[in-house]
Amino acid sequence: MRLARTVSTSIFALTLGMTFRAFAESERADAPAPPPAPGRPAASATDEAELARSARLETILRVALDRNRDVAENDARARAAEARGDAAGRLPDLEAKYEQWGVPLARPYALGEANTLMAGVRQTFPAWGSLDARGRAAAEEAASTKDAARARRQDIAAQVRRAYASYYGADQEVHLHLEHVGLTARVLELARLNQRTGHGSLQDVLRLELELTRLHTDVARIERQQRSSRALLNALMDRPFDAPLGPPEDLTVTPTRDIAALEKGIDTHRPEVVAAAHGVRRSEALLDGTRRSAELPNLMVGLDYWYMPTFPDFHHAYGAMVAINLPWLSGRHAAEKREAEETVLAERHALESTKNTVRYQLRDAAARVDSARQSFTIIDQDLLAQAKRSLEATQAAYATGQGDAIGLLDALRSYLQVRIERVRALAELASSEADLERAAGTVATGDDR
């Protein structure tokens, strides 16, 4: 009897020990690697030197897409969804069990007097095909999350281009105002000379002095806008707001895009449409899994080792079991099927709605590009030359003592305003083209996914 007690106690201890050891090893194996430091790698010294020297759009785009926090967040979520998809198609965990039957209540630790001590394992197999359906649904969800990350990269790229256009516009306006400050200062000296020689009046001098002061005020306001645009670009690149950023390069007018060709490929280029299509396939896979779970049972199999210390003929035996659930007797599965069917219908509507939305966005962006291009063409080819000729004629007349300061100021303001409008029209055209490429899904992100 003492031997039986010792053997039974050893079996119990060994079973618990193996179970906890397997659990500990599983915890160590599945423990995630320590998360990386929250800081992103700093931009290279070469990039920093180039950005401080000259703000090139290509460099800013590359640095922003490499270091932007929103892009990093969505990329990490895409990787998390992919890992979640790998786990979704796995079988449920293997279960270990221990039971003891017939231990006397008077001696609860006398396991050698128990009828049976059992140690075994259990494994559940979901309804046939349902595990594969869950795996397909998880894979489609991971693909949809990856498309969301791709859409965010396109958003950041378009935002960088819009901010760059704004930075260019503010930089050029500062230069134009400073140039006109010098021009107005020269005209002011001419007005003072005319006053001393009797060809002008003090009123002309005062008006030009007032105009010069107003220009200085405008310069301060535009420099504030320039600092704001510079701070936004630095933020998109995850740099300090006051990090040095050189002057922007000149913007160029790109050729007219073929809108029909862009619309033809929009379903593959816009990640929102691709993500919506993944959503439809995900809901269809979930519906398939729900139907299989409602029509086919789950299967559980088990195998036990039995030790029977009080049996006179033998002490060792085994037991096996098979169990299934009865899904046909539960009304829950019918409700789950209706939910899954309606979800599929909703996702299909969402896909068509997304297609309509992106086509409207493309047409709207194309119309804004056409309008901006026409405005820039008129200003660049007609208004600018007319304003320059008007200023030159007015200056020549004023230098000879003809005309007055009012006409000269009007000519100066008109010429400055037209030049500013040209800069703003060019910046608006560049910003509209960025919106058009984002609407078409063709904005460059340096990502071929």
C-alpha positions in Angstrom: 0.0 0.0 0.0 2.9 2.4 0.8 4.3 1.6 -2.7 1.0 2.4 -4.3 0.7 5.7 -2.4 4.2 6.6 -3.4 3.6 5.8 -7.1 0.3 7.7 -7.2 1.8 10.7 -5.5 4.7 10.7 -8.0 2.3 10.5 -11.0 0.3 13.5 -9.7 3.5 15.5 -9.0 5.0 14.5 -12.4 1.8 15.5 -14.3 1.6 18.9 -12.6 5.3 19.5 -13.0 5.2 18.7 -16.8 2.2 20.9 -17.2 3.7 23.9 -15.5 7.0 23.4 -17.2 5.4 23.3 -20.6 3.4 26.5 -19.7 6.6 28.3 -18.6 8.5 27.2 -21.7 5.6 28.4 -23.9 5.6 31.7 -22.1 9.3 32.2 -22.7 9.0 31.1 -26.4 6.1 33.3 -27.1 7.3 36.3 -25.1 7.6 39.3 -27.5 10.9 40.9 -28.1 11.4 44.1 -26.2 9.8 47.0 -28.1 12.2 49.3 -29.9 12.9 52.7 -28.4 10.1 55.2 -29.2 12.5 57.6 -30.9 12.9 57.3 -34.7 16.4 57.2 -36.2 17.7 60.6 -36.8 18.1 61.8 -40.3 21.6 61.3 -41.7 24.1 64.1 -41.6 24.0 64.2 -45.3 20.3 64.8 -45.4 20.5 67.4 -42.6 23.2 69.3 -44.4 21.2 69.2 -47.7 18.0 70.3 -46.0 19.8 73.2 -44.3 21.3 74.3 -47.6 18.4 73.8 -50.0 14.8 72.5 -49.5 14.5 69.9 -52.3 11.1 68.3 -52.6 12.5 64.9 -53.4 14.6 64.9 -50.2 11.8 66.2 -48.0 9.5 63.5 -49.4 12.0 60.7 -48.8 12.8 61.9 -45.2 9.2 62.4 -44.3 8.1 58.9 -45.5 11.0 57.3 -43.7 10.5 59.1 -40.4 6.9 60.4 -40.1 5.2 59.1 -37.0 1.8 58.6 -38.6 3.5 56.4 -41.3 5.4 54.5 -38.7 2.2 53.9 -36.7 0.2 52.6 -39.6 3.1 50.4 -40.7 3.3 48.9 -37.2 -0.4 48.2 -37.2 -0.1 46.5 -40.6 2.6 44.2 -39.2 0.4 43.5 -36.1 -2.5 42.6 -38.3 -0.3 40.2 -40.3 0.9 38.5 -37.1 -2.8 38.3 -35.9 -3.7 36.7 -39.2 -1.0 34.0 -38.8 -2.5 33.1 -35.4 -6.1 33.0 -36.6 -5.8 29.8 -38.6 -4.2 27.8 -35.7 -5.9 25.0 -33.8 -7.1 25.7 -30.2 -4.5 25.0 -27.5 -3.9 21.4 -26.5 -5.3 20.8 -23.0 -3.8 18.8 -20.3 -6.0 17.3 -17.5 -5.7 15.5 -14.2 -8.5 13.7 -12.3 -8.6 11.6 -9.2 -11.6 9.4 -8.4 -12.7 7.7 -5.2 -10.3 9.3 -2.7 -11.6 8.7 0.9 -12.9 11.8 2.5 -11.4 10.8 5.8 -8.0 10.7 4.2 -8.0 13.2 1.3 -4.3 12.9 0.8 -4.3 9.1 0.6 -4.0 8.9 -3.2 -2.9 5.3 -2.9 -6.4 4.4 -1.7 -8.1 6.1 -4.6 -10.1 4.1 -7.2 -8.5 5.8 -10.2 -5.9 8.6 -10.9 -6.0 9.9 -14.4 -3.7 12.2 -16.5 -4.5 13.0 -20.1 -4.7 15.4 -23.0 -7.6 16.9 -25.0 -7.7 18.6 -28.4 -10.6 20.4 -29.9 -11.0 20.5 -33.7 -13.4 23.3 -34.9 -16.1 22.5 -37.5 -14.7 21.3 -40.8 -13.6 24.3 -42.9 -14.4 26.9 -40.2 -10.7 27.2 -39.2 -9.7 27.8 -42.8 -12.4 30.4 -43.2 -11.2 32.3 -40.1 -7.7 32.2 -41.5 -8.9 33.6 -44.8 -10.8 36.3 -43.0 -7.8 37.3 -40.9 -5.6 37.4 -44.0 -8.0 39.7 -45.8 -8.1 41.9 -42.7 -4.3 42.1 -42.6 -4.3 43.0 -46.3 -6.9 45.7 -45.6 -4.8 47.1 -42.8 -1.8 47.2 -45.1 -3.8 49.1 -47.7 -4.8 51.6 -44.9 -1.1 52.1 -44.2 -0.4 52.6 -47.9 -3.3 55.2 -48.0 -1.7 57.0 -45.1 1.7 57.1 -46.9 -0.1 58.7 -49.9 -1.8 61.2 -47.5 1.5 62.2 -46.0 3.2 62.5 -49.4 0.4 64.8 -50.7 0.5 66.8 -47.5 4.2 67.3 -47.9 3.7 68.6 -51.5 1.0 71.0 -50.4 3.1 72.3 -47.5 6.1 72.6 -49.9 4.0 74.7 -52.3 2.9 76.9 -49.4 6.6 77.3 -48.3 7.6 78.2 -51.8 4.8 80.7 -52.1 5.7 82.4 -48.8 9.4 82.4 -49.7 8.8 84.0 -53.1 6.4 86.6 -51.6 9.1 87.6 -49.1 11.6 88.1 -51.9 9.1 90.0 -54.0 8.2 92.4 -51.1 11.8 93.0 -50.3 12.5 93.7 -54.0 9.6 96.2 -54.0 10.9 97.7 -50.8 14.0 98.5 -52.7 12.1 99.8 -55.7 9.9 101.9 -53.6 12.9 103.3 -51.7 14.4 104.4 -55.0 11.2 106.0 -56.1 11.0 107.8 -52.8 14.5 109.2 -53.3 13.3 110.4 -56.8 10.3 112.0 -55.2 12.5 113.9 -52.7 14.7 115.0 -55.5 11.7 116.3 -57.5 10.5 118.1 -54.4 13.8 119.9 -54.0 13.8 120.9 -57.6 10.2 122.0 -57.6 8.8 119.3 -59.8 7.1 117.4 -56.9 5.3 118.0 -53.7 5.7 117.0 -50.1 2.5 115.1 -50.3 4.1 112.8 -52.9 7.0 112.1 -50.5 4.6 111.4 -47.6 2.6 109.0 -49.6 5.6 107.1 -50.7 7.0 106.9 -47.2 3.6 105.5 -46.1 3.8 102.9 -48.8 7.3 101.9 -47.8 6.1 101.4 -44.2 3.2 99.3 -45.4 5.6 97.1 -47.3 7.7 96.5 -44.2 4.5 95.4 -42.4 3.6 93.0 -45.2 7.1 91.5 -45.1 6.7 90.8 -41.3 3.4 89.1 -41.9 4.6 86.9 -44.8 7.8 85.9 -42.9 5.4 84.6 -40.2 3.7 82.5 -42.8 7.0 81.3 -44.1 8.0 80.2 -40.5 4.7 78.3 -40.2 5.2 76.5 -43.5 8.8 75.6 -42.5 7.6 74.3 -39.1 4.9 72.1 -40.8 7.5 70.6 -43.2 9.8 69.9 -40.2 7.0 68.3 -38.3 6.2 66.0 -41.3 9.9 65.0 -41.3 9.8 64.5 -37.5 12.5 67.2 -37.1 12.5 70.0 -34.5 10.1 72.8 -35.5 13.0 75.3 -35.7 15.4 73.0 -37.5 17.1 74.9 -40.4 15.5 74.5 -43.8 17.0 76.1 -46.8 15.1 78.0 -49.5 12.8 76.0 -51.8 13.5 75.1 -55.4 11.4 76.7 -58.1 8.1 75.0 -58.9 7.5 73.7 -62.4 4.4 73.5 -64.4 3.7 69.8 -65.3 1.9 68.7 -68.5 -1.8 68.1 -68.4 -2.8 64.6 -67.2 -5.1 62.3 -69.0 -8.1 62.1 -66.7 -9.7 59.2 -68.5 -6.5 57.1 -68.1 -6.3 58.0 -64.4 -9.9 57.0 -63.9 -9.4 53.7 -65.7 -6.7 52.6 -63.2 -8.2 54.2 -60.1 -9.6 50.9 -58.6 -6.1 49.4 -58.4 -4.2 52.6 -57.5 -6.4 53.9 -54.8 -5.7 51.8 -51.6 -9.1 52.7 -50.2 -10.8 50.8 -53.0 -8.5 47.9 -52.6 -9.1 47.9 -48.8 -12.8 47.9 -49.3 -12.5 44.9 -51.7 -10.6 43.1 -49.0 -13.4 44.0 -46.6 -15.9 42.2 -48.8 -13.8 39.1 -49.1 -13.2 39.1 -45.3 -16.9 39.3 -44.6 -17.6 36.5 -47.1 -15.0 34.3 -45.4 -16.5 35.0 -42.0 -19.9 34.1 -43.5 -18.5 30.8 -44.7 -17.1 30.0 -41.3 -20.3 30.9 -39.6 -22.3 28.6 -41.8 -19.9 25.8 -41.3 -20.1 26.2 -37.5 -23.9 26.2 -37.7 -24.1 23.1 -39.9 -21.1 21.0 -38.7 -20.1 20.1 -35.1 -16.8 20.8 -33.3 -14.9 17.6 -32.5 -13.0 17.0 -29.3 -10.8 13.9 -28.8 -9.0 12.9 -25.6 -6.6 10.3 -24.3 -6.0 9.5 -20.6 -3.6 7.3 -18.7 -5.3 5.6 -15.7 -3.6 4.4 -12.6 -5.9 2.3 -10.3 -4.0 1.5 -7.1 -6.8 -0.5 -5.4 -7.8 -2.7 -8.3 -6.7 -6.3 -7.5 -6.1 -7.6 -11.1 -4.3 -4.6 -12.8 -3.2 -1.1 -12.0 -2.6 0.5 -15.4 -5.1 1.3 -18.1 -6.0 4.0 -20.6 -9.2 5.8 -21.6 -10.2 7.6 -24.8 -13.1 9.9 -25.5 -14.7 11.7 -28.5 -17.2 14.6 -28.0 -19.1 16.9 -30.3 -21.3 19.9 -29.8 -24.8 20.0 -31.2 -25.1 23.3 -33.2 -28.5 22.2 -34.7 -30.2 22.6 -31.3 -29.1 26.2 -30.8 -30.9 29.2 -32.3 -27.7 31.3 -31.7 -26.2 30.1 -35.0 -29.2 31.3 -37.1 -28.8 34.8 -35.6 -25.0 34.7 -36.3 -25.6 33.7 -39.9 -28.1 36.6 -40.4 -25.5 39.0 -38.9 -22.8 37.7 -41.2 -25.0 37.9 -44.3 -26.0 41.5 -43.5 -22.3 42.3 -43.0 -21.5 41.0 -46.4 -24.2 43.1 -47.9 -23.0 46.2 -46.0 -19.4 45.6 -47.2 -20.5 45.3 -50.8 -22.4 48.6 -50.5 -19.3 50.2 -48.9 -17.1 49.0 -51.8 -19.5 50.6 -54.4 -19.7 53.8 -52.3 -15.9 54.0 -52.1 -15.7 53.6 -55.8 -18.1 56.4 -56.4 -16.4 58.6 -53.8 -12.9 58.2 -55.3 -14.2 59.0 -58.8 -15.9 62.1 -57.6 -12.6 63.1 -55.8 -10.7 62.5 -59.1 -13.1 64.7 -61.1 -13.2 67.4 -58.5 -9.4 67.5 -58.3 -9.0 67.6 -62.0 -11.4 70.5 -62.2 -9.4 72.4 -59.6 -6.2 71.7 -61.5 -7.7 73.0 -64.8 -8.9 76.1 -63.0 -5.5 76.7 -61.4 -3.7 76.1 -64.7 -5.9 78.6 -66.5 -5.4 81.3 -63.8 -1.6 80.8 -63.9 -1.5 81.0 -67.7 -3.5 84.2 -67.8 -1.4 85.9 -65.1 2.0 84.6 -66.5 1.4 85.4 -70.1 -0.9 88.5 -70.0 -1.2 90.3 -66.7 2.4 90.2 -65.7 3.6 91.8 -69.0 0.9 94.4 -68.9 1.6 95.4 -65.3 5.3 95.7 -66.0 4.8 98.0 -69.1 2.4 100.1 -67.1 5.0 100.6 -64.2 7.8 101.4 -66.6 5.7 104.0 -68.4 4.6 105.6 -65.2 8.1 105.7 -63.8 9.5 107.3 -67.0 6.8 110.0 -66.8 7.3 110.7 -63.1 11.1 111.0 -63.6 10.5 113.8 -66.1 8.2 115.6 -63.7 5.0 114.5 -65.3 2.3 112.6 -63.4 2.0 112.4 -59.6 2.7 109.9 -56.8 -0.8 108.5 -56.8 -0.4 107.2 -60.3 3.0 105.9 -59.5 1.8 104.1 -56.4 -1.0 102.5 -58.2 1.4 101.2 -60.9 3.8 99.9 -58.2 1.0 98.2 -56.3 -0.4 96.7 -59.4 2.9 95.3 -60.5 3.6 93.9 -57.0 0.1 92.4 -56.8 0.3 90.7 -60.2 3.7 89.2 -59.3 2.3 87.9 -56.0 -0.7 86.5 -57.8 1.6 84.7 -60.2 3.4 83.1 -57.2 0.2 82.2 -55.5 -1.3 80.8 -58.7 1.8 78.6 -59.2 1.7 77.4 -55.6 -2.0 76.7 -56.0 -1.4 74.8 -59.2 1.3 72.7 -57.5 -1.0 72.0 -54.5 -3.9 71.1 -56.8 -1.7 68.7 -58.8 -0.7 67.0 -55.5 -4.4 66.6 -54.7 -5.0 65.2 -58.2 -2.3 62.6 -57.8 -3.6 61.7 -54.4 -7.2 61.4 -55.8 -5.8 59.1 -58.6 -3.7 57.1 -56.2 -0.5 57.8 -58.2 1.2 60.1 -55.7 4.8 59.0 -55.3 5.5 57.4 -52.0 8.6 55.4 -52.7 6.6 52.2 -51.9 5.9 49.6 -54.5 3.5 47.6 -52.4 
